[in-house]
Amino acid sequence: MGTVGTGVDQAAERGRLINVAYRLLGSLTEAEDAVQDAYARWYGLSRSRREEIFSPAPG
């Protein structure tokens, strides 16, 4: 497990997130907007708060 946003290829991660959002929302535009909003919220958090949030490793 690793902390989200550290050492991750952000372009690849963004693509995966858009794919998931598209499957949920059915619209590429809405999926891109949802991912952009998530990134804005993520980077709005303090560094210490981001470090507290863990993500399972892809597999």
OpenMM code with the backbone's topology and positions (N, CA, C; nanometers):
from openmm import Vec3, app, unit

residues = "MET GLY THR VAL GLY THR GLY VAL ASP GLN ALA ALA GLU ARG GLY ARG LEU ILE ASN VAL ALA TYR ARG LEU LEU GLY SER LEU THR GLU ALA GLU ASP ALA VAL GLN ASP ALA TYR ALA ARG TRP TYR GLY LEU SER ARG SER ARG ARG GLU GLU ILE PHE SER PRO ALA PRO GLY".split()
positions = [
    Vec3(0.0846, -0.1178, 0.0000),
    Vec3(0.0000, 0.0000, 0.0000),
    Vec3(0.0883, 0.1230, 0.0000),
    Vec3(0.0400, 0.2265, -0.0658),
    Vec3(0.1164, 0.3491, -0.0700),
    Vec3(0.0256, 0.4690, -0.0549),
    Vec3(0.0843, 0.5804, -0.0298),
    Vec3(0.0078, 0.7033, -0.0173),
    Vec3(-0.0290, 0.7530, -0.1561),
    Vec3(-0.1524, 0.7879, -0.1758),
    Vec3(-0.1989, 0.8365, -0.3051),
    Vec3(-0.1270, 0.9653, -0.3406),
    Vec3(-0.0816, 0.9749, -0.4652),
    Vec3(-0.0203, 1.0978, -0.5126),
    Vec3(0.1293, 1.1078, -0.4896),
    Vec3(0.1914, 1.0015, -0.4413),
    Vec3(0.3356, 1.0059, -0.4225),
    Vec3(0.3987, 0.8988, -0.5093),
    Vec3(0.4823, 0.9419, -0.6034),
    Vec3(0.5518, 0.8475, -0.6891),
    Vec3(0.4633, 0.7785, -0.7905),
    Vec3(0.3454, 0.8288, -0.8112),
    Vec3(0.2521, 0.7680, -0.9050),
    Vec3(0.2554, 0.8473, -1.0349),
    Vec3(0.2545, 0.7766, -1.1471),
    Vec3(0.2456, 0.8435, -1.2764),
    Vec3(0.1074, 0.9089, -1.2831),
    Vec3(0.1036, 1.0405, -1.2637),
    Vec3(-0.0248, 1.1098, -1.2523),
    Vec3(-0.1075, 1.1034, -1.3793),
    Vec3(-0.0447, 1.1043, -1.4962),
    Vec3(-0.1205, 1.0963, -1.6214),
    Vec3(-0.1900, 0.9611, -1.6328),
    Vec3(-0.1202, 0.8541, -1.5973),
    Vec3(-0.1799, 0.7201, -1.6022),
    Vec3(-0.2908, 0.7072, -1.4983),
    Vec3(-0.2657, 0.7598, -1.3795),
    Vec3(-0.3668, 0.7548, -1.2732),
    Vec3(-0.4918, 0.8329, -1.3138),
    Vec3(-0.4718, 0.9495, -1.3724),
    Vec3(-0.5850, 1.0307, -1.4180),
    Vec3(-0.6662, 0.9546, -1.5228),
    Vec3(-0.5983, 0.8880, -1.6137),
    Vec3(-0.6668, 0.8087, -1.7162),
    Vec3(-0.7505, 0.6977, -1.6555),
    Vec3(-0.6952, 0.6286, -1.5561),
    Vec3(-0.7712, 0.5216, -1.4888),
    Vec3(-0.8937, 0.5785, -1.4170),
    Vec3(-0.8746, 0.6931, -1.3515),
    Vec3(-0.9869, 0.7542, -1.2810),
    Vec3(-1.0963, 0.7994, -1.3777),
    Vec3(-1.0567, 0.8547, -1.4915),
    Vec3(-1.1558, 0.8959, -1.5913),
    Vec3(-1.2310, 0.7739, -1.6431),
    Vec3(-1.1604, 0.6634, -1.6658),
    Vec3(-1.2276, 0.5412, -1.7115),
    Vec3(-1.3332, 0.4939, -1.6118),
    Vec3(-1.2981, 0.4942, -1.4840),
    Vec3(-1.3939, 0.4525, -1.3806),
    Vec3(-1.5124, 0.5489, -1.3768),
    Vec3(-1.4837, 0.6777, -1.3771),
    Vec3(-1.5903, 0.7773, -1.3720),
    Vec3(-1.6810, 0.7674, -1.4948),
    Vec3(-1.6232, 0.7399, -1.6107),
    Vec3(-1.7032, 0.7255, -1.7325),
    Vec3(-1.7984, 0.6073, -1.7207),
    Vec3(-1.7485, 0.4967, -1.6675),
    Vec3(-1.8358, 0.3792, -1.6505),
    Vec3(-1.9491, 0.4094, -1.5529),
    Vec3(-1.9228, 0.4913, -1.4539),
    Vec3(-2.0267, 0.5259, -1.3564),
    Vec3(-2.1249, 0.6294, -1.4099),
    Vec3(-2.0738, 0.7275, -1.4848),
    Vec3(-2.1549, 0.8424, -1.5249),
    Vec3(-2.2083, 0.8327, -1.6680),
    Vec3(-2.1395, 0.7578, -1.7547),
    Vec3(-2.1861, 0.7410, -1.8920),
    Vec3(-2.1588, 0.8590, -1.9835),
    Vec3(-2.0811, 0.9555, -1.9383),
    Vec3(-2.0501, 1.0738, -2.0179),
    Vec3(-1.9038, 1.1086, -1.9963),
    Vec3(-1.8295, 1.1218, -2.1058),
    Vec3(-1.6879, 1.1557, -2.0936),
    Vec3(-1.6692, 1.2942, -2.0324),
    Vec3(-1.7518, 1.3885, -2.0731),
    Vec3(-1.7406, 1.5244, -2.0189),
    Vec3(-1.7653, 1.5256, -1.8685),
    Vec3(-1.8691, 1.4556, -1.8239),
    Vec3(-1.8977, 1.4492, -1.6808),
    Vec3(-1.7880, 1.3752, -1.6059),
    Vec3(-1.7333, 1.2712, -1.6676),
    Vec3(-1.6250, 1.1955, -1.6046),
    Vec3(-1.5019, 1.2841, -1.5856),
    Vec3(-1.4656, 1.3581, -1.6892),
    Vec3(-1.3506, 1.4478, -1.6795),
    Vec3(-1.3730, 1.5548, -1.5739),
    Vec3(-1.4945, 1.6090, -1.5671),
    Vec3(-1.5262, 1.7098, -1.4657),
    Vec3(-1.5164, 1.6520, -1.3251),
    Vec3(-1.5676, 1.5299, -1.3069),
    Vec3(-1.5638, 1.4664, -1.1751),
    Vec3(-1.4202, 1.4430, -1.1302),
    Vec3(-1.3351, 1.3970, -1.2220),
    Vec3(-1.1953, 1.3723, -1.1877),
    Vec3(-1.1243, 1.5041, -1.1581),
    Vec3(-1.1528, 1.6066, -1.2358),
    Vec3(-1.0917, 1.7376, -1.2104),
    Vec3(-1.1326, 1.7896, -1.0727),
    Vec3(-1.2592, 1.7737, -1.0380),
    Vec3(-1.3052, 1.8160, -0.9050),
    Vec3(-1.2346, 1.7377, -0.7947),
    Vec3(-1.2166, 1.6066, -0.8166),
    Vec3(-1.1480, 1.5240, -0.7171),
    Vec3(-1.0029, 1.5684, -0.7000),
    Vec3(-0.9352, 1.5965, -0.8116),
    Vec3(-0.7974, 1.6451, -0.8031),
    Vec3(-0.7909, 1.7786, -0.7300),
    Vec3(-0.8842, 1.8674, -0.7575),
    Vec3(-0.8846, 1.9974, -0.6900),
    Vec3(-0.9026, 1.9801, -0.5394),
    Vec3(-0.9929, 1.8901, -0.5004),
    Vec3(-1.0130, 1.8646, -0.3577),
    Vec3(-0.8900, 1.8008, -0.2953),
    Vec3(-0.8290, 1.7047, -0.3676),
    Vec3(-0.7101, 1.6352, -0.3180),
    Vec3(-0.5969, 1.7335, -0.2911),
    Vec3(-0.5674, 1.8179, -0.3897),
    Vec3(-0.4554, 1.9101, -0.3745),
    Vec3(-0.4904, 2.0288, -0.2857),
    Vec3(-0.6164, 2.0424, -0.2483),
    Vec3(-0.6570, 2.1429, -0.1515),
    Vec3(-0.6323, 2.0988, -0.0083),
    Vec3(-0.6090, 1.9685, 0.0109),
    Vec3(-0.5795, 1.9165, 0.1441),
    Vec3(-0.4357, 1.9494, 0.1817),
    Vec3(-0.4119, 1.9587, 0.3095),
    Vec3(-0.2738, 1.9785, 0.3554),
    Vec3(-0.1934, 1.8521, 0.3253),
    Vec3(-0.0648, 1.8688, 0.3126),
    Vec3(0.0221, 1.7540, 0.2839),
    Vec3(0.0082, 1.6466, 0.3916),
    Vec3(0.0008, 1.6876, 0.5174),
    Vec3(-0.0105, 1.5890, 0.6261),
    Vec3(-0.1420, 1.5116, 0.6161),
    Vec3(-0.2489, 1.5795, 0.5769),
    Vec3(-0.3780, 1.5105, 0.5625),
    Vec3(-0.3734, 1.4116, 0.4452),
    Vec3(-0.3097, 1.4510, 0.3338),
    Vec3(-0.2973, 1.3599, 0.2193),
    Vec3(-0.2160, 1.2368, 0.2577),
    Vec3(-0.1135, 1.2553, 0.3405),
    Vec3(-0.0299, 1.1431, 0.3812),
    Vec3(-0.1036, 1.0449, 0.4718),
    Vec3(-0.2128, 1.0892, 0.5357),
    Vec3(-0.2922, 1.0008, 0.6205),
    Vec3(-0.3828, 0.9093, 0.5389),
    Vec3(-0.4050, 0.9428, 0.4123),
    Vec3(-0.4982, 0.8680, 0.3286),
    Vec3(-0.4197, 0.7648, 0.2484),
    Vec3(-0.4597, 0.6395, 0.2597),
    Vec3(-0.3912, 0.5313, 0.1911),
    Vec3(-0.4768, 0.4765, 0.0791),
    Vec3(-0.4110, 0.4215, -0.0196),
    Vec3(-0.4774, 0.3598, -0.1342),
    Vec3(-0.4193, 0.2211, -0.1521),
    Vec3(-0.5033, 0.1219, -0.1805),
    Vec3(-0.4485, -0.0117, -0.2055),
    Vec3(-0.3660, -0.0108, -0.3342),
    Vec3(-0.2645, -0.0907, -0.3357),
    Vec3(-0.1800, -0.0999, -0.4550),
    Vec3(-0.2596, -0.1628, -0.5687),
    Vec3(-0.2356, -0.1180, -0.6921),
    Vec3(-0.3066, -0.1786, -0.8042),
    Vec3(-0.2656, -0.3236, -0.8193),
    Vec3(-0.3574, -0.4022, -0.8655),
    Vec3(-0.3180, -0.5406, -0.8804),
    Vec3(-0.4218, -0.6188, -0.9413),
] * unit.nanometer
topology = app.Topology()
chain = topology.addChain("A")
for resn in residues:
    res = topology.addResidue(resn, chain)
    for name in ("N", "CA", "C"):
        topology.addAtom(name, app.Element.getBySymbol(name[0]), res)
